[in-house]
Amino acid sequence: MSQKSSVDRAEMAAAAQRVEEAAQDLRKIQADLGQEQAQLSGRWIGEAGSAFTKVFNEFNGELSKVLEVLSQLHEKLVQVKINYEGSEQQQTEAVNRVAGLLNG
């Protein structure tokens, strides 16, 4: 049984936009947390402060990885839309050439 596929280019663009907006939100949160941590680390002295800083830095590193993946996902969604539109244009031109030959 064959599967039918449909592509909504507007939805492709919207998905890319949602991914970008999520990444922007996370970058803002990351920056805000970084500022808070910097202020806190100046006042929180001792082993507990050092332990917190270590865990925060690990968290921040992992969040940076998530942001990188979101960036790659956004780029791929944009590229898929561009590729799809190019392919669709080529197919339309090919069909029009065949139609011209049949009618011409």
Secondary structure, DSSP 8 states (H G I E B T S, - for coil): --------HHHHHHHHHHHHHHHHHHHHHHHHHHHHHHHHHHH--SHHHHHHHHHHHHHHHHHHHHHHHHHHHHHHHHHHHHHHHHHHHHHHHHHHHHHHHHH-
